[in-house]
Amino acid sequence: MTRLSNNNYLAMKTDPATEKLLSSDMQDLQNAAKKLFNDAMSHKGLGFGTCFLQWLASFAAIYLLILDRTNWKTNMLTSLLVPYIFFSFPHMFFSFLRGEFGTWITFVAVVLRLFFPRHFPEWLEMPGSLILLLVVAPSFFADTLRDSWVGVAVCLAIGCYLLQEHIRASGGFRNSFTQSHGISNTIGIILLLVYPIWCLFILFV
């Protein structure tokens, strides 16, 4: 009786149907793990692309802001670059400037502007305004709107406005790529559009 039970146990252990079922289960587990890995890598890739474009757009806005203060004379409302940088600035630098370091920079800038206006260069007005905005902005703007689609929409609206104004001032799209400094300015403004378009694509697709 014991021998029969052992034989039946061995037969069940090596049953082809059981092996096939185990193999199917293992295959399902492998497929699920592979799908989970691919999804994780896909989201990681999207996050990396968003972060990269955010840095690129911020540096493009800073470049255009510096250019406007130096040798790019235009009638466009380039002060809109300040709120654009506010909404698109990378979180690491944004949090850093919102802290003690940014507070001291703002304090020095305000003191210089109030008591030594002749020694306060004109080209520092926009950067000073940007630092001041970063430091004193309420948390509703700094935390809530910056991390929502509202901030992205503001960046998109600013980019569209600057692009159409730049093309109009250049006398057409073709001229915006051929005039002096036209190529760099146009590319910089186009980069302002890439980041919000990408973010809206991720949010709504």
Secondary structure as GFF3:
##gff-version 3
##sequence-region A 1 205
A	DSSP	alpha_helix	2	13	.	.	.	ID=ss1
A	DSSP	alpha_helix	16	69	.	.	.	ID=ss2
A	DSSP	three_ten_helix	78	80	.	.	.	ID=ss3
A	DSSP	alpha_helix	81	88	.	.	.	ID=ss4
A	DSSP	alpha_helix	91	97	.	.	.	ID=ss5
A	DSSP	alpha_helix	100	115	.	.	.	ID=ss6
A	DSSP	three_ten_helix	117	119	.	.	.	ID=ss7
A	DSSP	three_ten_helix	122	124	.	.	.	ID=ss8
A	DSSP	alpha_helix	125	136	.	.	.	ID=ss9
A	DSSP	alpha_helix	139	139	.	.	.	ID=ss10
A	DSSP	pi_helix	140	145	.	.	.	ID=ss11
A	DSSP	alpha_helix	149	170	.	.	.	ID=ss12
A	DSSP	three_ten_helix	175	177	.	.	.	ID=ss13
A	DSSP	alpha_helix	182	204	.	.	.	ID=ss14
###
